[in-house]
Amino acid sequence: MAEALSDTQAERRLDAISDALDSGALQRARQILAAMNPAEIAHLLESLPAGQRFFVWRLVDPDDAGEVLIHVGDEVRAGLLRETDRDTLLAAAEVMETDDLADLLSELPDAVTRELLQNMDRRDRERVEAVLSYDEDTAGGLMNTDTITVRADVTLDVVLRYLRMRGEIPEGTDSLFVVDRYDTYLGTLPLTTILTEDVDKRVAEVMDTSIEGIPADMPANEVAKLFEDRDLISAPVVDERGRLLGRITIDDVVDVIREEADHEVLSMAGLSEEEDIFAPVLPSARRRAVWLGVNLVTAFIASWVISLFEGTIQKVVALAVLMPIVASMGGIAGTQTLTLVVRALALGQVARANARALLWKELAVGAINGLFWAFIVGLASAVWFDDLHIGWIIGAAMVINLLCAALAGASIPLILRAIGVDPALAGGVVLTTVTDVVGFMAFLGLATLFLTR
């Protein structure tokens, strides 16, 4: 999905391109696009309704088209690919980097993919196939195979002459990788070292061996965490035998971090981080209907619990007025804990060793907040309805629900992850069901015991 610009800049460009299209000023539209980089163009395309989007897409410089396709979300990309002719796709793919091309190949028409692979030289084809052999959400799927390697037994002077002979280096290169004759990764040789050390020194004397190779099957989120912890700009990717396969650069990691953040936010509402905001109405309604149906089931469960105490509510009408307070407070408290734990799981901060400590901590927080707000709400309710019994009943129910909310918010993500379900996707629905049912059961149950005798 495209990187976001600053709000003001993005809105200004969106307004400018829309005005240009509305007035038929195509040259002006082309000038606006020419002043933008591919990521900015991708963000603009995602912000346009379908009709304008496809029109603007045809105005994009063919040299930028491939990179623009990589930056847009999956759903938007699929729509753009359907609107793009074969020759444009081939031209766009030819200027793309290996890792980006590998990501795009599976979405191209079969005829275009076959022709593209046939036109590649053997080396480029092998590079693409190497990336395609790994899942896209692993280090192998993220890596670019365009690396510069040197041997440990040569001098820095030889390395410098080799770089001058090449004439250019891959984008994002901050280090060369040191390998033996079997391509086994040995260490890195930073460009700063090449420029500042004595040229007569051998690579083995000055190379950095502290940066370990990243296993090709390491999950992408763990790669991102590694880059964050070690402040890496690039890192080598190796196979199970330690042979160098490629490299991952910080721009790839930024994409992973952004996608993870989008996933956590949108999945809590049952939405995909790749969903097009201007997708057709019927597909959008169909996707959201599933989540609404799930929520409806939980609402019926809560309503069924309420119906069990219908007689109590009829006798004490004040209960109907106060019921939402108990459920709402429990829902908010549980959501706070749930969000905290889901984030901690994503960052790898929660494991079996510290899960119990986290659970007790959240229960303690729930107890303190439960007692504090139970006193406030209980006092307000007693004054409101001039009934001390109602005050302490709602207070007791709130303490019970906030404790259950803390327990559920901390344990539900752990349980869901253990059974292979995404906690960010399903946790909110399960939590809402628990807090509603417990809140209503505690409040109405206590009222039945002490107010209707």
C-alpha positions in Angstrom: 0.0 0.0 0.0 1.3 3.4 -0.9 3.2 5.5 1.7 1.2 8.4 3.0 2.3 12.0 2.4 1.7 14.8 4.8 -2.1 15.4 5.0 -1.8 18.9 3.5 0.5 18.0 0.7 -1.6 14.9 -0.3 -4.8 16.8 -0.2 -3.4 19.6 -2.3 -2.1 17.3 -5.0 -5.4 15.4 -5.0 -7.4 18.6 -5.5 -4.9 19.8 -8.2 -5.2 16.6 -10.2 -9.0 16.4 -9.9 -9.3 20.0 -11.0 -7.0 19.3 -14.0 -9.1 16.3 -15.0 -12.4 18.1 -14.6 -11.2 21.0 -16.8 -9.6 18.7 -19.4 -6.1 20.1 -18.8 -4.2 16.9 -19.5 -0.9 18.6 -19.9 -1.3 20.1 -16.4 -2.1 16.6 -15.1 1.0 15.2 -16.7 3.1 18.0 -15.1 1.7 17.2 -11.7 2.5 13.5 -12.1 6.0 14.2 -13.4 6.8 16.1 -10.2 5.9 13.2 -8.1 7.8 10.0 -7.2 6.3 6.6 -7.8 5.2 6.2 -4.1 3.4 9.5 -4.2 1.7 8.6 -7.5 0.6 5.3 -5.9 -0.9 7.2 -3.0 -2.7 9.6 -5.4 -4.1 6.7 -7.4 -5.4 5.0 -4.2 -7.2 8.3 -3.3 -9.1 8.6 -6.6 -12.4 7.1 -7.5 -12.2 4.3 -10.1 -13.0 6.4 -13.2 -10.4 9.1 -12.5 -7.9 6.5 -11.2 -7.7 4.6 -14.5 -7.5 7.8 -16.5 -4.6 9.1 -14.4 -2.9 5.7 -14.6 -2.7 6.1 -18.4 -0.9 9.4 -17.9 1.8 7.8 -15.7 5.3 7.7 -17.3 6.0 4.0 -18.4 9.3 4.1 -16.6 7.6 4.7 -13.3 4.7 2.3 -13.9 6.3 -0.8 -12.5 7.3 0.8 -9.2 3.9 2.5 -8.9 2.3 -1.0 -9.1 4.4 -2.2 -6.3 3.4 0.6 -4.0 -0.3 0.4 -4.4 -2.5 -2.1 -2.4 -3.3 -5.5 -3.8 -6.9 -4.6 -4.7 -6.0 -1.4 -6.5 -3.1 -3.2 -8.3 -5.5 -5.8 -9.6 -7.7 -3.2 -11.1 -4.8 -1.3 -12.7 -3.4 -4.5 -14.2 -6.8 -5.2 -15.8 -6.6 -1.8 -17.5 -3.0 -2.1 -18.7 -2.1 -3.5 -22.1 0.6 -6.2 -22.6 3.3 -4.0 -24.0 3.1 -1.5 -21.1 3.3 -4.3 -18.6 6.4 -5.8 -20.3 8.1 -2.4 -20.4 7.2 -1.7 -16.8 8.5 -5.1 -15.6 11.9 -4.7 -17.4 13.0 -1.8 -15.2 11.9 -3.3 -11.9 14.2 -4.7 -9.2 14.2 -8.5 -8.7 12.3 -8.6 -5.4 9.7 -6.2 -6.7 9.3 -8.1 -10.0 8.9 -11.4 -8.1 6.1 -9.8 -6.0 4.3 -8.7 -9.2 4.8 -11.8 -11.4 2.0 -13.9 -9.7 -0.5 -11.1 -10.5 0.4 -10.6 -14.2 -1.5 -12.4 -17.0 0.1 -15.8 -17.8 1.0 -14.8 -21.3 2.9 -11.7 -20.0 4.7 -13.7 -17.3 5.9 -16.3 -19.9 7.1 -13.7 -22.3 8.8 -11.7 -19.6 10.7 -14.8 -18.3 11.7 -15.8 -21.8 13.1 -12.4 -22.5 15.3 -12.4 -19.4 18.9 -13.6 -19.5 19.7 -16.7 -17.5 21.2 -14.7 -14.5 18.1 -12.5 -14.1 15.7 -15.5 -14.5 17.6 -17.4 -11.8 17.4 -14.4 -9.5 13.6 -14.1 -9.9 13.2 -17.9 -9.4 15.3 -17.7 -6.2 13.0 -15.1 -4.7 9.8 -16.9 -5.9 10.9 -20.0 -4.2 10.2 -18.4 -0.8 7.0 -17.2 0.8 6.5 -13.4 0.3 6.2 -12.9 4.0 9.7 -14.3 4.7 13.2 -12.9 4.5 13.6 -14.9 1.2 10.5 -13.3 -0.2 11.7 -9.8 0.8 15.3 -10.1 -0.4 16.9 -8.6 -3.5 19.5 -10.9 -5.2 21.4 -7.9 -6.7 24.4 -7.9 -4.3 28.1 -7.1 -4.5 30.4 -9.8 -3.0 34.1 -9.8 -2.4 36.6 -12.3 -1.1 38.4 -12.0 2.3 41.9 -12.4 0.9 41.9 -9.4 -1.4 43.1 -5.9 -0.5 40.9 -2.8 -0.3 42.7 -1.4 -3.3 41.5 -4.4 -5.4 38.0 -3.8 -4.1 38.1 -0.1 -5.0 39.3 -0.9 -8.5 36.6 -3.5 -8.9 33.9 -1.0 -7.9 35.3 1.6 -10.3 35.2 -1.0 -13.1 31.6 -1.8 -12.3 30.7 1.9 -12.7 27.6 1.6 -10.5 26.3 -0.2 -7.4 22.8 -1.4 -6.5 20.5 1.1 -5.0 20.6 1.1 -1.2 24.1 -0.4 -0.9 25.9 0.6 2.3 28.1 -2.6 2.6 29.6 -5.2 0.4 29.3 -8.9 1.5 32.3 -11.0 2.1 32.1 -14.6 0.9 34.4 -17.6 0.3 34.7 -19.4 -2.9 31.6 -21.5 -2.1 29.5 -18.3 -1.5 29.4 -18.9 2.2 28.7 -15.6 4.0 31.6 -14.4 6.2 30.9 -10.8 7.1 30.2 -7.3 5.7 32.5 -4.7 4.3 31.0 -1.2 4.9 31.6 1.4 2.2 32.9 3.8 4.8 35.6 1.2 5.7 36.7 1.0 2.1 37.0 4.8 1.9 38.8 5.4 5.2 41.1 2.4 5.8 44.5 1.8 4.4 44.1 0.5 0.8 46.8 -2.1 1.4 44.9 -3.8 4.2 43.1 -7.1 3.3 39.3 -7.4 3.5 39.7 -10.0 6.3 41.4 -7.5 8.5 38.7 -4.8 8.4 35.5 -6.6 7.6 32.6 -6.6 10.2 31.7 -10.1 11.4 29.1 -9.0 14.0 26.2 -8.9 11.5 24.9 -12.4 11.1 23.1 -13.7 8.0 19.3 -13.7 8.2 17.8 -17.1 7.5 15.7 -17.1 4.4 12.7 -18.6 6.1 12.6 -16.0 8.9 9.1 -14.4 9.1 9.0 -10.8 7.7 7.8 -9.3 11.1 10.9 -10.8 12.8 13.1 -9.3 10.1 11.6 -5.9 10.8 12.2 -6.3 14.5 15.8 -7.3 13.8 16.4 -4.2 11.7 14.8 -2.0 14.4 16.9 -3.5 17.2 20.2 -3.4 15.4 19.6 -0.1 13.4 20.4 -1.9 10.2 20.3 -0.3 6.7 20.9 -3.6 4.9 21.5 -7.2 5.9 22.5 -10.5 4.2 20.1 -13.3 3.6 21.5 -16.9 3.8 20.2 -20.4 3.3 20.4 -23.3 5.8 24.0 -23.9 4.8 25.1 -20.3 5.3 25.4 -19.5 1.6 24.6 -15.9 0.6 21.3 -15.6 -1.3 20.7 -11.9 -1.3 20.1 -8.8 0.8 17.3 -7.0 2.5 17.3 -3.2 2.6 15.6 -0.8 5.0 13.0 0.3 2.3 11.7 -3.3 2.3 11.5 -3.3 6.1 9.6 0.0 6.2 7.0 -1.6 3.9 6.6 -4.6 6.3 6.2 -2.3 9.3 3.6 -0.2 7.6 1.6 -3.3 6.5 1.7 -4.7 10.0 0.4 -1.4 11.4 -2.4 -1.3 8.8 -3.3 -4.9 9.5 -3.6 -4.4 13.2 -5.8 -1.3 12.9 -8.1 -2.5 10.1 -8.4 -6.2 11.1 -10.1 -5.1 14.4 -13.0 -3.9 12.2 -12.9 -7.0 10.0 -11.3 -5.2 7.1 -8.2 -6.0 5.0 -5.3 -3.6 4.9 -5.3 -4.0 1.1 -8.9 -3.0 0.7 -9.6 -0.3 -1.9 -11.5 2.6 -0.3 -13.1 3.1 -3.7 -13.9 -0.5 -4.4 -17.3 -1.3 -6.0 -20.3 -1.0 -3.7 -21.5 -4.6 -3.8 -18.1 -6.3 -3.1 -17.5 -3.9 -0.3 -20.9 -4.5 1.2 -20.5 -8.3 0.9 -17.1 -8.3 2.7 -18.4 -6.1 5.5 -21.7 -8.1 5.8 -19.7 -11.1 7.1 -18.3 -9.2 10.0 -21.7 -7.6 10.7 -23.2 -11.0 10.8 -20.7 -12.2 13.3 -21.3 -9.2 15.4 -25.1 -9.8 15.2 -24.6 -13.3 16.7 -22.8 -11.8 19.7 -25.6 -9.2 20.0 -28.2 -11.9 20.1 -26.3 -13.7 22.8 -26.2 -10.6 24.9 -29.9 -10.1 24.3 -30.7 -13.6 25.3 -28.9 -13.0 28.6 -31.0 -9.9 29.2 -34.2 -11.9 28.4 -33.4 -14.3 31.2 -34.0 -11.4 33.6 -37.1 -9.8 31.9 -39.2 -10.1 35.1 -36.5 -8.3 37.1 -36.3 -5.4 34.6 -40.1 -5.0 34.6 -40.1 -4.7 38.4 -37.1 -2.3 38.5 -37.1 -0.1 35.5 -33.9 1.7 36.6 -32.0 -1.4 35.6 -32.7 -0.9 31.9 -31.3 2.7 32.2 -28.1 1.6 33.9 -27.4 -1.7 32.0 -25.4 0.0 29.2 -23.0 1.6 31.7 -21.8 -1.8 33.0 -21.3 -3.3 29.5 -19.7 -0.2 28.1 -17.2 0.2 31.0 -16.2 -3.5 30.7 -15.9 -3.2 26.9 -13.5 -0.2 27.1 -11.4 -1.7 29.8 -11.1 -5.0 27.9 -10.3 -3.3 24.7 -7.4 -1.4 26.4 -5.9 -4.7 27.6 -6.6 -6.5 24.3 -4.9 -3.7 22.3 -1.9 -3.7 24.6 -1.5 -7.5 24.4 -2.0 -7.8 20.6 0.7 -5.1 20.1 3.0 -6.9 22.6 2.5 -10.2 20.6 3.3 -8.5 17.4 6.5 -7.1 18.9 7.4 -10.5 20.4 7.2 -9.2 23.9 4.9 -11.9 25.3 5.9 -15.5 25.7 5.0 -18.4 28.0 7.6 -17.2 30.5 6.0 -13.8 31.2 2.3 -14.4 30.3 1.3 -15.1 33.9 3.0 -11.9 35.1 1.2 -9.9 32.5 -2.1 -11.5 33.4 -1.7 -10.7 37.1 -0.7 -7.1 36.3 -3.8 -6.6 34.1 -6.0 -8.1 36.8 -4.6 -5.7 39.4 -5.2 -2.8 37.0 -8.8 -4.0 36.5 -9.4 -4.3 40.2 -8.1 -0.8 41.0 -10.1 0.8 38.2 -13.1 -1.4 39.0 -13.2 -0.3 42.6 -12.6 3.4 41.8 -15.2 3.7 39.1 -17.6 1.4 41.0 -17.6 3.9 43.8 -18.2 6.8 41.4 -21.0 5.1 39.4 -22.6 3.5 42.5 -22.8 6.8 44.3 -24.2 8.6 41.2 -26.8 5.9 40.6 -27.9 5.8 44.3 -28.4 9.6 44.2 -30.1 9.5 40.8 -32.7 6.8 41.7 -32.7 7.5 45.5 -31.9 3.9 46.1 -28.8 2.7 47.9 -29.3 -0.9 46.8 -29.1 0.0 43.2 -25.9 1.9 43.9 -24.0 -1.0 45.4 -25.4 -3.5 43.0 -24.1 -1.6 39.9 -20.9 -1.0 41.7 -20.4 -4.7 42.5 -21.3 -5.6 38.9 -18.8 -3.1 37.5 -16.0 -4.6 39.7 -16.8 -8.1 38.4 -17.0 -7.0 34.8 -13.8 -5.0 34.8 -12.0 -7.9 36.4 -13.4 -10.3 33.7 -12.6 -7.7 31.0 -8.9 -7.6 32.2 -8.8 -11.4 32.3 -10.4 -11.8 28.8 -8.4 -9.0 27.2 -5.1 -10.6 28.3 -6.0 -14.2 27.7 -8.0 -14.1 24.5 -5.1 -13.0 22.2 -2.9 -15.7 23.8 -5.5 -18.4 23.3 -6.3 -17.3 19.7 -2.6 -17.3 18.7 -2.2 -20.7 20.3 -5.0 -22.1 18.0 -3.7 -20.3 14.9 -6.3 -17.5 14.7 -5.2 -13.9 14.2 -5.8 -12.1 17.6 -6.2 -8.7 15.9 -9.0 -10.1 13.7 -11.1 -12.1 16.1 -10.1 -10.8 19.5 -12.5 -7.8 19.5 -15.6 -9.8 18.7 -14.8 -12.4 21.4 -14.0 -9.8 24.0 -17.2 -7.8 23.3 -19.3 -11.0 23.8 -17.5 -11.8 27.1 -17.9 -8.3 28.6 -21.5 -7.9 27.5 -22.6 -11.3 28.8 -20.6 -11.0 32.1 -21.7 -7.4 32.6 -25.4 -8.1 32.1 -25.3 -11.4 34.0 -23.6 -9.8 37.0 -25.8 -6.7 37.1 -29.1 -8.3 36.5 -28.2 -11.4 38.5 -27.4 -9.4 41.6 -30.5 -7.3 41.1 -32.6 -10.4 40.9 -31.1 -11.7 44.1 -31.4 -8.5 46.2 -34.1 -6.3 44.7 -36.9 -8.7 43.8 -37.2 -10.8 47.0 
